[in-house]
Amino acid sequence: MQKNTTPEHRSNAIYGWLLLAPAAVMLSVFAFYPSIATLWSSLFSRGTRRRPSEFIGLENYADLFADPTFWVVVQNNLFYAAVTIPVSIGIALAMALWANANISARSFVRTAYFTPTVLPMIAAANLWLFFYTPGLGVLDKIGSLFGLPSVNWLGQPDTALWAVVIVTIWKEAGFFMIFYLAALQTIPADLKEAADIEGASRWTYTRRIVLPLLMPTTLFIMVNAMINSVKLIDHLFILTKGGPSDASKLILYYIWEMAFAFFDAPHAAALTILVLTVLCIVAAVQFFYLDKRTHYQ
Amino acid sequence: MALPAAAQTELTMYYPIAVGGALTEVVDSIVSEFESANPDISVNAVYSGNYDDTRVRALSALNSGEPAQLAVMFSIDAYDLIEQDLILPFDDMVSDAGWLESFYPALMANGKIEGKTWGIPFQRSTIVAYYNKDQFRAAGLDPDAPPTTWDELISMGKALTNDDTYGLMIPSTGYPYWMFQALAIQNGKEVMSNDGLTTFFDDNTVVDTLNFWKSLSAEHGIMPEGTVEWGTLRQAFLEGQTAMMWHSTGNLTAVKNNASFDFGVAELPANVRKGSPTGGGNFYVFKDTSDEERAAALKLIQFMTSPEQAAAWSIATGYMGVSPAAYETDALKSYTADFPPALVARNQLENAVAEFSTFETARVRDGLNNAIQSALTGSKSAEDALGEAQSAANRLLKAYR
């Protein structure tokens, strides 16, 4: 290996580093440093008037694994992700295919689908709070037309998490649809013509040509949806506060509770590290495994 | 235009509002009155959401080195704030001990810990029963005789329940433990000791109390099944969805301004005895302050809790005047003469107990809240749910005993 010490090399190297600098600085300040600081603080006990903080290694993590609430929250979050991710992607794809077809009210349909996305989270949650409220709520009013009894959607353990899931799907599907629409616009028209000449059915064309060409977009959306599924907190503050009896508590809400309601920053830090670890693993799987099977043009 | 001789002391105060209504304007006007009386102090009063939000906001400010000298926070946060070494006892700041004696003793209970006073009452409440007199008349009940016992609560509740209206709603989201405390004390048992170290969740009387709450919907059908939402309850009452609701007295002025029907306010009914927990926020002064700032903060607190200001605050909100002297002011005297419901919360003080608070209070409380909701929604029996909450509380509190 020869050392690159010619002036030209050196100026190239400096030039390269300078180009990297803005991103490197931003990432260090907003991603690397906080992550490392969080990891560090998750290894210490909580300092109080009686006991100053001390190094305790992985004890905070052991506490979490022994905490039944933690497992309830993990279970809730897995369920939430397992329902919201595929359903919102499926609906987004269906809506995009429809909104891309030659129908008369195309722009109206697109706008209608996209509206929930532009609403602020808190506003959307408040809207749904009144949809779900027994007696006053829209859902109950519609139900009573058909003679259905009043249902306390947010006030029952078996329906509370479903209620949150529905709001998320309603809010996310329109957002993902936009990406699919953009991707559909880039599929060359001659592929469709060639398929027609070959006498391929519409379904074959969709399955063999459109869906594979949409794979990069699907991958991108999946990563996004997954991150969103551990990021949900605002809706919970308004809709259920994680209740009844933890039935709708998700991981970020639990982290918030640990840090700010229970004054327990070390455990909150440990939780955060666990979430980051899981996210890294999943992202790696998506990029290294799914990426290989994705067709890029 | 004379410049102030001394440099200005700047105070930042965070405060919550938990019941809605345009109360920020009221606080701002009290603060500007204080500033004109004390030109050497400038106060930056920051409204920061509900009690949880305010605690988060104030503690983040302290952590990030932003100035914060005082805050109104949950009266029940005191143990945690002491344990985190964030607040100062008032005994070390006041020269005149008489001032600490001038408040209602029941309102000082949550702030008195280890022989010192850590919180000064500001927006304080008890739970009161709001009831719809028109619906009482329609059901053939005496509109001036709301239920005074649990038995009457059930029998009147049944008379008031019909297809459009429930007889009673007790909120079970947001602050379920608070309503539960009221029921438990009426049943003759407090749910915690007053040193923050012991809870009595699995006591037979307490289990009984939770079964009673559940029976209101499951057995008597006078309350909706599942949980009742704290945030939308006032609206439900104003729309006639329920004939009676238990809620903070802090809603009183909003109900008065928005009710399209004749309503009444009553003390909570008794079973073994009468009673309600107190609730609401106290003033705290942070440790990390200079002597000038402490003196200025104390001045502000003394001003805001003085009888005249306490009276104005009580009239604007429904929260109670925090000292007997507040009810001796002309303003509050004439207001309560015209509008007697404004006295109910105060009258209830003689039977009031401290609000639920222990060391590790948020986590212990969370366990109790979950137990209550599990029982009300039928996912666990009251006995199992409270037993679990009790063993969780024991685990948490062991370290402090």
Chai-1 contact restraints between the chains, C-beta under 6 A:
chainA,res_idxA,chainB,res_idxB,connection_type,confidence,min_distance_angstrom,max_distance_angstrom,comment,restraint_id
A,T48,B,E83,contact,1.0,0.0,6.0,A-B,restraint_1
A,R49,B,E83,contact,1.0,0.0,6.0,A-B,restraint_2
A,R49,B,D85,contact,1.0,0.0,6.0,A-B,restraint_3
A,T133,B,T232,contact,1.0,0.0,6.0,A-B,restraint_4
A,P134,B,P224,contact,1.0,0.0,6.0,A-B,restraint_5
A,G135,B,Q241,contact,1.0,0.0,6.0,A-B,restraint_6
A,N152,B,G226,contact,1.0,0.0,6.0,A-B,restraint_7
A,G155,B,G226,contact,1.0,0.0,6.0,A-B,restraint_8
A,G155,B,T227,contact,1.0,0.0,6.0,A-B,restraint_9
A,Q156,B,G226,contact,1.0,0.0,6.0,A-B,restraint_10
A,Q156,B,T377,contact,1.0,0.0,6.0,A-B,restraint_11
A,P157,B,T377,contact,1.0,0.0,6.0,A-B,restraint_12
A,P157,B,S379,contact,1.0,0.0,6.0,A-B,restraint_13
A,G243,B,T173,contact,1.0,0.0,6.0,A-B,restraint_14
A,G243,B,Q373,contact,1.0,0.0,6.0,A-B,restraint_15
A,P244,B,T227,contact,1.0,0.0,6.0,A-B,restraint_16
A,P244,B,Q373,contact,1.0,0.0,6.0,A-B,restraint_17
A,P244,B,T377,contact,1.0,0.0,6.0,A-B,restraint_18
A,S245,B,N370,contact,1.0,0.0,6.0,A-B,restraint_19
A,S245,B,Q373,contact,1.0,0.0,6.0,A-B,restraint_20
A,S245,B,S374,contact,1.0,0.0,6.0,A-B,restraint_21
A,D246,B,N370,contact,1.0,0.0,6.0,A-B,restraint_22
A,F260,B,V56,contact,1.0,0.0,6.0,A-B,restraint_23
A,A261,B,A362,contact,1.0,0.0,6.0,A-B,restraint_24
A,F262,B,A362,contact,1.0,0.0,6.0,A-B,restraint_25
A,F262,B,R363,contact,1.0,0.0,6.0,A-B,restraint_26
A,F263,B,D80,contact,1.0,0.0,6.0,A-B,restraint_27
A,F263,B,Q84,contact,1.0,0.0,6.0,A-B,restraint_28
